[in-house]
Amino acid sequence: MKDRIAFDMGDAPLIEMISNRRITVEGSTGILHYEAENIKINTNRMIISFCGRGLRVRCISCSCVEIEGFVSAVEFVT
């Protein structure tokens, strides 16, 4: 039997991408920056920066943000 390695993700954000057109970030604590070319989302562990064209927040709740548009880059800032 092979050894299994378990990773404790703790309070890390969960990011779901559908192609480069729609992104859902669970674990958001707020939006830090909002422009059509750049959206920065704050989480408990890091800031996630999405760059692209025509970016917009489609839906926002207390811990989840959904972004639509053409995403060309994702950057994780710790």
C-alpha positions in Angstrom: 0.0 0.0 0.0 1.3 3.4 -0.9 1.8 6.0 1.8 -0.7 8.9 1.7 0.3 12.4 2.4 -2.4 14.7 3.9 -2.2 18.4 3.6 -3.9 20.7 6.1 -5.2 23.6 4.0 -6.6 25.3 7.1 -8.2 28.6 6.2 -6.7 28.7 2.6 -9.0 30.1 0.0 -10.7 27.8 -2.5 -10.4 29.0 -6.1 -12.6 27.5 -8.9 -11.9 28.6 -12.5 -14.1 27.9 -15.5 -11.7 28.4 -18.4 -10.3 31.9 -18.1 -13.8 33.5 -18.1 -15.3 32.9 -14.6 -13.6 32.6 -11.3 -15.1 31.9 -7.8 -13.1 32.6 -4.7 -14.4 31.1 -1.5 -12.8 32.4 1.7 -12.8 36.1 0.7 -12.6 38.7 3.4 -13.1 41.6 1.0 -12.3 43.4 -2.3 -9.2 45.6 -2.1 -9.1 46.9 -5.6 -11.7 46.9 -8.4 -11.0 48.0 -12.0 -11.9 46.4 -15.4 -8.3 45.3 -15.8 -7.5 44.3 -12.2 -9.4 43.0 -9.2 -7.7 42.2 -5.9 -9.4 39.9 -3.4 -8.3 39.7 0.3 -8.3 36.4 2.1 -7.1 35.2 5.5 -3.8 34.0 4.1 -3.0 36.1 1.0 -4.2 38.7 -1.5 -5.2 37.2 -4.9 -4.8 39.6 -7.9 -6.7 38.9 -11.1 -5.6 40.7 -14.3 -7.3 40.8 -17.6 -9.9 42.6 -19.7 -13.6 43.4 -18.9 -13.3 42.1 -15.4 -16.4 42.5 -13.2 -17.7 41.1 -9.9 -20.7 39.0 -10.9 -21.7 38.0 -7.3 -20.4 38.7 -3.8 -21.4 37.3 -0.4 -19.9 37.4 3.0 -17.1 34.9 2.1 -17.4 34.3 -1.7 -16.7 36.5 -4.8 -17.4 35.5 -8.4 -15.5 37.3 -11.1 -16.3 37.3 -14.9 -14.3 38.6 -17.8 -11.2 37.6 -19.7 -8.5 36.6 -17.1 -5.0 36.7 -18.4 -3.0 36.4 -15.1 -3.5 35.4 -11.4 -1.0 36.5 -8.8 -0.8 35.3 -5.2 0.7 37.9 -2.8 1.5 36.6 0.7 
